[in-house]
Amino acid sequence: MRITRRALVAGLGLSGAALLSPPRLRAQGFDVTPFQLGVASGDPSPDGFVIWTRLAPSPLEPHGGMPARPVDVAWEVASDERFRDVVARGTAVAHPMLAHSVHVEVSGLAADRSYWYRFSAFGERSYVGRSRTTPVAGAPVRSLRFGVAGCHHYEEGYFHAFRALAEADLDFLFHYGDYIYEYPTAPPLRILREVPFSPVRLHLGGETFSLDDYRQRYAQYRTDPDLQRAHAATPWFVTFDDHEISNNWAADRDEKGTAPEIFALRRTAAFQAWYEHMPVRRSSFPGRDGVRMYRGTSWGDLVSANFLDTRQYRSDQACGDGDKVLCREARAPERTMLGTEQERWLIDRLSRSTARWNLIAQQVLMMDLDLSRSEAVTQRLTSMDTWGGYPAARERLFGVLQERKIANTVVLSGDAHQHFAGDVLRTPDGAPVAAEFLVSSATSGGDGLGAFPGNAEILRRNPSLRMLEDRRGYGICNVTHESWTTELISLSHVISTQTPSSRVAQFMVEPGRPGIAQQS
């Protein structure tokens, strides 16, 4: 059952009131509601989902303004937005060791339907969120509609994309990463994407290194009302990319050459803060070996989805990183993007899938593109941070797709701060093995230029690339047994609080025909 926009507005009716005039809690020593960071749900399954909140009456202060003791948080799930039919309830403990965050794994619900949830603590209620369960694997399903977003730098734009996604009537949202940026406060004026830029709002604190640093940065992003609305409107499948920790990190290395044992301290702090602020299951609880983030789900007989981790297990970027001519190091056969275990897991899921469509949802560009931006450049340039910089790993995956005839594969990615749409080729002159849609940043990069310098040359050099546009935005996928349609939505601006206009580029993939069949 898909929620209507009217029902969504009703379900979030408490949200506006809570954000504009939070209730006083003087008896508990607080001046505002402890639910300043909103509510969220994620990782839906046929019988449930995760519901999340964090108690933080003063979210930007140490410990969120909470006392250093565990707190009981009551929760309810109902089949209606007015909570006349409560179907599950309980109490969870918000521990100070986890920043008083709460992750409840609700189970025992009916498959393929909407539910509403809320929390209460200190005698006060949170506002209401809406979630939903997935269809049972293999069950007949007519359609799926979901959103795609990521890369939202707090200083470089307002979160208009998330307001639009909150109103888009989605079954879920896939977040490809870069939920926060680790950078210190930006200077008042700098050059961003070749134009002068002043930040629209400022990060608190310096660059994030400690657990407290990362907690404050997540809390600052989470105070944004549009981001809260998008979380409350639909369940999310969240992943992470590099900026949740440090730009272009890879496994146990950062780009600054920090000793691995020192970088491990930063990575551990960042993983804990990510878990504390994301609606994920306990299977993603951070441990000594990192976070198990990659996972899969099914949407009935329609889609088998694979959510990947392209940071934690990869080989270090080769050739000095950046856009380079492939060197001998990059071509080494043992180099990996996913690590041995995750690569085996993905190949097994793809090989066993009986769904109409196979989704590979991940972080970085999978198309191997020539990124030379000038006619004067005669050599082929490849981004060392994308799959193109890991040709052996890419060939292993594409070999499986072709040789095992795994059809109807769609790749979703992000990170590049531009919209890309194109055919994924095993070799530069080969046939498509999949279609890829790289969804642009929600804010990172400011308004963008539309046609970034050199984009025309990249399009000329890569005939398989159908779209390359330098605007901020988001994506929406509409899936049926007859077609997969991806809408890449470009926003006219993000550095103004005024509601932006939008432009939609639409691409269709047809079953049995790898690559993009139509665009409009």
C-alpha positions in Angstrom: 0.0 0.0 0.0 1.6 3.3 -1.1 0.9 6.4 1.1 -0.7 9.4 -0.6 0.8 12.8 -0.3 -2.2 13.9 1.8 -1.6 11.0 4.2 2.1 11.9 4.3 1.3 15.5 5.3 -1.0 14.2 8.0 1.6 11.7 9.2 4.2 14.5 9.4 1.8 17.0 10.9 3.6 16.9 14.2 6.9 17.5 12.5 6.3 21.1 11.7 5.0 21.9 15.1 7.9 20.1 16.8 10.4 22.0 14.6 8.9 25.4 14.9 7.8 25.4 18.5 9.2 22.5 20.5 7.5 21.7 23.8 9.1 22.8 27.0 10.5 20.2 29.4 11.5 22.3 32.3 10.6 19.6 34.8 13.5 17.5 33.3 15.9 20.4 33.1 15.5 20.7 29.3 14.2 23.8 27.5 13.3 21.9 24.2 12.2 18.5 23.0 14.8 15.7 23.2 13.9 14.7 19.6 15.7 17.6 17.9 17.3 15.2 15.4 14.0 13.7 14.2 13.2 10.1 13.5 14.1 7.7 10.7 13.6 4.1 9.5 15.6 1.8 7.3 16.6 -1.6 6.1 13.0 -2.8 5.5 12.3 -6.5 5.3 9.0 -8.5 4.7 8.2 -8.5 8.4 9.7 -5.2 9.7 12.3 -2.5 9.6 14.6 -0.5 11.8 13.3 2.6 13.5 15.7 5.2 14.8 16.0 8.3 16.9 18.6 10.0 19.1 17.8 11.9 22.3 19.6 15.3 21.9 17.8 18.3 23.5 21.0 20.4 22.7 22.3 18.4 19.7 25.4 20.7 19.0 26.6 20.6 22.6 28.7 17.8 24.1 26.6 14.6 24.6 23.7 16.3 22.9 22.9 18.0 26.2 21.9 14.6 27.7 22.8 13.3 31.1 25.5 10.6 31.2 23.1 7.8 32.0 20.9 5.3 30.1 17.4 6.5 29.3 14.3 4.4 28.5 12.6 5.3 25.2 9.2 3.9 24.4 8.2 3.2 20.8 5.0 2.4 19.0 4.2 1.2 15.5 0.7 1.5 14.0 -1.1 0.5 10.9 -2.5 4.1 10.6 -1.0 7.5 10.9 -3.4 8.4 13.8 -2.3 5.4 15.9 -5.8 4.0 16.3 -4.4 0.6 15.6 -1.1 0.1 17.4 0.4 -3.2 16.2 3.7 -3.2 18.0 5.2 -1.4 21.0 8.1 -1.7 23.4 10.9 0.1 25.2 14.5 0.5 24.1 17.4 1.8 26.1 19.3 4.9 24.8 22.9 4.4 26.0 25.3 7.3 26.5 28.0 5.1 24.9 26.0 5.4 21.7 25.2 9.1 22.0 21.7 8.1 23.3 20.7 6.8 19.9 18.1 4.1 19.6 17.9 1.4 16.9 14.7 -0.8 17.2 14.5 -3.8 14.8 10.7 -4.1 14.5 9.5 -7.5 13.4 6.3 -9.5 13.1 4.5 -7.1 10.7 2.6 -7.8 7.5 4.6 -7.8 4.2 4.3 -5.1 1.6 2.4 -2.3 3.5 2.9 1.0 5.2 3.2 1.6 8.9 3.7 4.6 11.1 6.0 4.9 14.2 6.9 7.3 17.0 8.9 7.5 20.2 8.5 9.0 23.6 10.8 9.9 26.4 10.7 12.2 29.4 6.9 12.3 29.0 7.2 13.8 25.4 6.6 12.3 22.0 8.6 12.5 18.8 6.8 13.5 15.7 5.5 10.6 13.5 7.5 8.8 10.8 6.2 6.5 8.0 7.9 3.3 7.0 6.9 0.2 5.1 7.8 -3.5 4.8 9.0 -5.1 1.6 7.1 -7.8 -0.4 8.1 -11.3 0.3 10.9 -12.5 -2.0 9.4 -14.0 -5.2 5.9 -12.7 -4.5 4.3 -11.1 -7.6 4.8 -7.3 -7.5 3.6 -4.9 -10.1 5.8 -1.9 -9.5 8.5 -0.2 -7.3 9.3 3.5 -7.0 12.4 4.6 -5.1 14.7 7.6 -4.8 18.4 8.0 -5.0 20.5 10.7 -3.4 23.8 11.5 -1.7 26.7 14.0 -1.5 25.1 16.8 0.5 27.7 19.2 1.8 26.1 21.4 4.4 28.1 24.6 3.5 27.5 24.3 -0.3 23.7 24.4 -0.5 20.3 23.9 1.0 18.7 20.5 1.1 16.0 21.2 -1.5 16.5 17.7 -3.0 15.4 16.1 0.3 12.3 18.2 0.5 11.4 17.1 -3.0 12.1 13.4 -2.1 10.0 13.7 1.0 7.0 14.6 -1.2 7.8 12.1 -4.0 5.7 9.1 -2.8 8.5 6.6 -2.6 8.7 3.0 -1.4 12.3 3.6 -0.2 15.3 5.8 -0.7 18.8 4.6 -1.5 21.6 6.9 -0.1 24.9 6.3 -1.9 27.0 8.1 0.7 28.8 11.3 1.7 26.1 12.0 4.2 28.5 14.4 6.0 31.7 16.1 5.0 34.7 16.0 7.3 36.2 19.3 6.3 36.7 22.3 8.6 34.7 25.5 8.3 35.2 26.9 4.8 36.7 30.3 4.1 34.3 33.2 3.4 35.2 33.2 -0.3 36.9 30.6 -2.5 36.7 29.2 -6.1 34.3 26.3 -6.3 33.8 24.6 -9.7 35.6 27.5 -11.4 33.4 30.3 -9.9 33.6 32.4 -6.8 31.7 30.9 -3.9 30.7 31.9 -0.4 29.3 29.2 1.9 25.5 29.4 2.5 26.0 28.1 6.1 29.0 27.0 8.1 30.3 23.8 9.6 30.9 23.9 13.3 34.4 23.1 14.5 37.5 22.0 12.6 38.1 18.9 10.5 36.6 15.8 12.1 39.0 13.4 13.8 37.5 12.3 17.1 34.2 10.6 18.0 32.9 13.9 19.5 33.9 15.7 16.2 31.9 13.3 14.1 29.0 13.3 16.4 28.7 17.1 16.3 29.0 17.0 12.5 26.2 14.4 12.1 24.0 16.3 14.6 24.5 19.6 12.6 23.4 17.9 9.4 20.5 16.2 11.1 19.1 19.5 12.4 18.2 20.4 8.8 14.3 20.2 8.5 14.3 19.0 4.9 16.6 16.1 5.7 14.4 15.2 8.7 11.3 15.2 6.4 12.9 12.9 3.9 14.0 10.5 6.7 10.5 10.5 8.2 8.7 10.0 4.9 10.1 6.7 3.8 12.6 4.0 4.8 16.2 4.4 3.7 18.9 1.9 2.6 22.0 3.9 3.7 25.6 3.3 2.7 28.7 5.3 3.1 31.5 6.6 0.7 34.6 8.6 1.6 33.6 11.8 3.4 32.0 10.0 6.3 35.6 9.4 7.2 38.2 11.2 5.0 38.4 12.1 1.4 39.3 9.2 -0.9 40.2 6.8 1.9 40.8 3.2 0.9 40.7 0.3 3.4 43.4 1.3 6.0 44.8 4.3 4.1 44.0 7.9 3.8 45.1 10.2 1.0 47.5 12.1 3.3 49.8 9.1 4.0 48.9 8.7 7.6 50.2 5.6 9.2 47.5 2.8 9.0 47.5 2.3 12.8 46.8 6.0 13.3 44.2 6.3 10.6 42.5 3.3 12.2 41.7 5.4 15.2 39.9 8.0 13.1 38.1 5.3 11.0 36.9 3.6 14.2 35.5 6.9 15.6 33.8 7.7 12.2 32.2 4.3 11.9 30.7 4.6 15.4 29.3 8.0 14.7 27.9 6.7 11.4 26.1 3.8 13.1 24.8 6.1 15.9 23.1 8.3 13.3 21.8 5.9 10.7 18.7 3.6 10.7 20.6 0.4 10.2 20.5 -3.1 11.8 22.7 -4.5 14.5 24.5 -6.5 11.8 26.1 -3.2 10.9 27.3 -2.5 14.4 30.9 -1.3 14.3 33.6 -3.7 15.6 37.3 -4.1 15.5 37.2 -5.2 11.9 35.0 -2.2 10.8 31.4 -2.2 9.7 29.5 -4.8 7.7 27.7 -2.4 5.4 27.1 -4.4 2.2 23.8 -6.2 2.2 21.0 -7.3 -0.2 17.2 -7.3 -0.3 14.5 -8.4 -2.7 11.3 -6.6 -3.8 9.1 -9.5 -4.5 9.8 -11.0 -8.0 10.6 -7.6 -9.4 14.1 -6.5 -8.1 17.0 -8.2 -6.4 19.0 -5.3 -4.9 22.7 -5.4 -3.8 24.0 -2.5 -1.7 27.8 -2.5 -1.9 30.8 -1.1 0.1 33.4 0.2 -2.3 35.7 1.8 0.3 36.4 -0.6 3.2 38.0 -3.5 1.4 39.5 -1.9 -1.8 43.1 -1.8 -2.8 44.7 1.6 -2.4 44.2 3.9 -5.4 46.9 3.4 -8.0 49.1 5.7 -10.0 49.0 8.4 -7.4 45.2 8.8 -7.5 43.4 11.4 -9.6 42.7 11.2 -13.4 45.7 9.3 -14.9 46.8 7.1 -17.7 46.5 3.5 -16.4 49.9 2.5 -15.0 51.2 -1.0 -14.4 50.2 -0.9 -10.7 46.6 -0.3 -11.6 46.5 -3.3 -13.9 47.8 -5.8 -11.3 45.4 -8.8 -11.3 45.2 -9.0 -7.5 43.8 -5.5 -7.1 40.2 -5.4 -5.7 37.4 -2.9 -5.3 35.2 -5.1 -3.1 37.5 -7.5 -1.3 37.4 -11.2 -1.8 34.5 -11.9 0.5 32.2 -9.2 -0.7 33.0 -9.9 -4.4 32.1 -13.6 -3.9 28.9 -12.6 -2.1 27.9 -10.3 -4.9 28.6 -12.8 -7.7 26.7 -15.5 -5.8 23.6 -13.2 -5.3 23.7 -12.2 -9.0 24.1 -15.8 -10.1 21.2 -17.0 -8.0 18.8 -14.2 -8.7 15.4 -15.0 -10.2 14.0 -11.5 -10.1 13.1 -9.5 -13.2 15.8 -6.9 -12.5 19.2 -7.0 -10.8 20.3 -3.8 -9.0 23.9 -3.0 -8.1 23.7 0.1 -5.9 27.0 1.5 -4.9 29.2 4.5 -4.5 31.5 5.3 -7.5 31.4 5.3 -11.3 31.4 1.8 -12.9 31.6 2.9 -16.5 35.2 3.0 -17.7 35.2 6.4 -19.3 37.9 8.4 -21.0 37.9 11.6 -18.9 40.2 13.6 -21.1 38.7 17.1 -21.2 40.7 18.6 -24.1 41.2 17.6 -27.8 44.9 18.3 -27.3 45.1 15.4 -24.8 45.9 12.3 -26.8 46.1 9.8 -24.0 43.1 8.1 -22.3 42.6 9.4 -18.7 40.9 7.2 -16.1 39.8 8.2 -12.6 41.8 6.1 -10.2 39.1 6.4 -7.5 36.4 4.7 -9.7 36.0 1.1 -11.0 38.1 2.3 -14.1 41.1 2.4 -11.8 40.5 -1.3 -10.8 40.4 -3.0 -14.3 41.0 -6.5 -13.0 38.1 -6.3 -10.4 35.9 -4.8 -13.0 36.7 -7.5 -15.5 35.9 -10.2 -13.0 32.5 -8.8 -12.3 31.6 -8.1 -16.0 32.9 -11.5 -17.0 30.4 -13.1 -14.7 27.5 -10.9 -16.0 28.2 -11.9 -19.6 29.3 -15.5 -19.2 26.5 -16.4 -16.9 24.0 -14.4 -18.9 22.9 -12.4 -15.9 20.4 -10.1 -17.6 18.6 -6.9 -16.8 21.3 -5.3 -14.6 21.1 -1.7 -13.6 23.9 0.1 -11.7 23.3 3.2 -9.5 26.2 5.2 -8.2 27.2 8.7 -7.0 30.3 10.6 -5.8 31.1 12.5 -9.0 28.7 15.6 -8.4 27.3 15.4 -11.9 24.5 13.4 -13.5 25.8 10.6 -15.7 23.7 8.2 -17.7 25.2 5.6 -20.0 25.8 2.0 -21.1 28.3 -0.1 -19.1 30.7 -1.8 -21.5 33.0 -4.7 -20.7 35.5 -3.4 -23.3 35.6 0.1 -25.0 34.2 -1.3 -28.2 32.1 -4.1 -26.7 28.4 -4.6 -26.2 26.7 -3.2 -23.0 26.4 -5.5 -20.0 24.3 -3.1 -17.9 23.0 0.5 -17.7 24.4 2.9 -15.2 22.9 6.0 -13.7 25.2 8.1 -11.6 23.1 10.6 -9.6 24.5 14.0 -9.0 25.1 15.5 -5.6 22.3 17.0 -3.6 24.3 20.1 -2.7 28.1 19.4 -3.1 29.5 21.8 -5.7 27.0 24.6 -5.3 24.6 25.4 -8.1 26.8 24.0 -10.8 27.5 25.2 -14.3 25.2 22.9 -16.4 27.9 22.3 -19.0 31.1 22.0 -17.0 34.2 22.8 -19.0 35.4 19.7 -20.9 32.1 17.8 -20.6 31.4 18.2 -24.3 34.8 16.5 -25.0 34.1 13.7 -22.6 30.8 13.1 -24.3 32.5 13.1 -27.7 35.1 10.6 -26.5 32.6 8.2 -24.9 29.7 7.4 -27.3 28.2 5.1 -24.7 27.6 8.1 -22.4 24.2 9.5 -22.9 24.1 12.4 -20.4 26.7 14.4 -18.4 25.3 17.5 -16.6 26.8 19.7 -13.9 23.8 20.4 -11.7 22.7 19.4 -8.2 19.8 17.0 -7.9 18.5 13.5 -7.2 17.1 10.5 -8.9 13.9 8.6 -9.0 13.5 5.0 -10.4 10.2 3.6 -11.5 10.3 -0.1 -12.1 7.8 -2.6 -13.6 8.2 -6.0 -15.3 8.1 -4.1 -18.6 10.7 -1.4 -18.0 13.1 0.3 -15.7 12.8 4.1 -15.9 15.3 6.4 -14.2 14.6 10.1 -13.8 17.6 12.3 -13.2 16.3 15.5 -11.7 18.4 18.7 -12.0 17.8 21.6 -9.7 18.2 25.2 -10.9 19.9 26.3 -7.7 20.7 25.2 -4.2 22.5 28.2 -2.8 19.2 30.2 -2.4 16.4 29.3 0.0 13.9 29.9 -2.7 12.3 26.8 -4.1 14.2 25.8 -7.2 12.8 24.8 -10.6 13.7 21.4 -11.9 14.5 19.7 -15.1 13.9 16.0 -15.6 15.9 13.7 -18.0 14.3 10.3 -18.3 16.0 7.1 -19.4 14.4 3.7 -20.0 15.9 0.2 -19.8 14.0 -2.7 -21.4 14.2 -6.4 -20.2 16.5 -8.5 -22.3 18.3 -5.5 -23.8 21.4 -4.4 -21.7 22.0 -0.7 -21.6 19.7 2.3 -22.2 17.0 1.7 -24.7 15.3 5.2 -24.7 15.8 8.7 -23.3 13.7 11.7 -23.2 
